[in-house]
Amino acid sequence: METYNFLCDPNGIYYLGPEGSFSHQASTLLSGKLIPKPTIKDIFVAVNNSLDALGVVPVENSIEGPVNETLDNLFAFDGIYSVYSIEIQIDLVLASKSDLSKVKKIYSHNHAIREAQNNLEKLGVTNFVPVESTSKAALMANNDRESAAICSSFAAKLYNLEILYDKIQDGVNITKFLVISKKMRTDGNKAIFLFTVPHKPGGLYRVIEKFYLKNINLTMIYSRPLRNTPWNYYFYLEFENFDNLSTLEKDVREVVIELKNKGSYTKLT
Ligand SMILES: O=C(O)C(=O)C[C@]1(C(=O)O)C=C[C@@H](O)C=C1
């Protein structure tokens, strides 16, 4: 498959490890040294502390919706921007060293458990143990014969597990990843703004109106709690086909309390 270079040769590409996660699979589309990190926050910290690194973080799943940890870290880390998106098909397997009758617990990433919820219910599988990634789940199932993992078939093979059930996700299952960087891009065709609005009638409407007046299509809007102010929220807004990101930013600043322009990005796959 074709590989892609970002603006300069990056110091490293950080992904959610260990080896064999879907984030790892997504990061192989970039060229550079691939470095696993235990959590999504650690990826943000590593990119933030490096001069020229990239990070690959899951941002949204077609069944389960946004990955809150990624949204909240984008909000928390001011100098980190999105530069590419990568969409991959998530085929999940149930894998173990034993057969299902001996399995007492199932490890996986919370998102993956939710993506296969209906099929797992049909199998009568219930005792889930959430862990940081699907590959960590496979690694743990390798150390514990009374457990299984929900992971990729690649991770199952890598950690010597037998596949008990293939394609257990509940239908079409796609995860979108963002490639993050300390450098902002303005030439992409999609972009992300995070913002807070005044707590009064029309607060959000006045922001959305700016996009309507410029004929800009919104592709996702989501609100997340402001962690330090109970019952107050920030909005995550993704949009496409704008003319000039900095003019738009100036316009939107007129009607928000705070705005974080996360830059534009292009879709790699
Ligand atoms: O655990 C992994 O393999 C990941 O890359 C994380 C993650 C997620 O956070 O959504 C990514 C893709 C799948 O949808 C499930 C889990």
The ligand as an SDF file (V2000), in Angstrom:
LIG
                    3D

 16 16  0  0  0  0  0  0  0  0999 V2000
   -8.0560   -0.9030   20.8620 O   0  0  0  0  0  0  0  0  0  0  0  0
   -7.7050   -0.6480   19.7180 C   0  0  0  0  0  0  0  0  0  0  0  0
   -7.3030   -1.5000   18.9250 O   0  0  0  0  0  0  0  0  0  0  0  0
   -7.7980    0.7450   19.2740 C   0  0  0  0  0  0  0  0  0  0  0  0
   -7.1310    1.1210   18.3660 O   0  0  0  0  0  0  0  0  0  0  0  0
   -8.7880    1.6340   19.9830 C   0  0  0  0  0  0  0  0  0  0  0  0
  -10.1820    1.5830   19.4040 C   0  0  0  0  0  0  0  0  0  0  0  0
  -11.0450    2.7800   19.9350 C   0  0  0  0  0  0  0  0  0  0  0  0
  -10.6690    3.4970   20.8230 O   0  0  0  0  0  0  0  0  0  0  0  0
  -12.1430    2.9620   19.4010 O   0  0  0  0  0  0  0  0  0  0  0  0
  -10.0780    1.7190   17.9540 C   0  0  0  0  0  0  0  0  0  0  0  0
  -10.7980    0.9950   17.1030 C   0  0  0  0  0  0  0  0  0  0  0  0
  -11.8430    0.0630   17.5280 C   0  0  0  0  0  0  0  0  0  0  0  0
  -13.0360    0.6970   17.1970 O   0  0  0  0  0  0  0  0  0  0  0  0
  -11.7770   -0.2340   18.9760 C   0  0  0  0  0  0  0  0  0  0  0  0
  -10.9140    0.3850   19.7800 C   0  0  0  0  0  0  0  0  0  0  0  0
  1  2  2  0
  2  3  1  0
  2  4  1  0
  4  5  2  0
  4  6  1  0
  6  7  1  0
  7  8  1  0
  7 11  1  0
  7 16  1  0
  8  9  2  0
  8 10  1  0
 11 12  2  0
 12 13  1  0
 13 14  1  0
 13 15  1  0
 15 16  2  0
M  END
$$$$
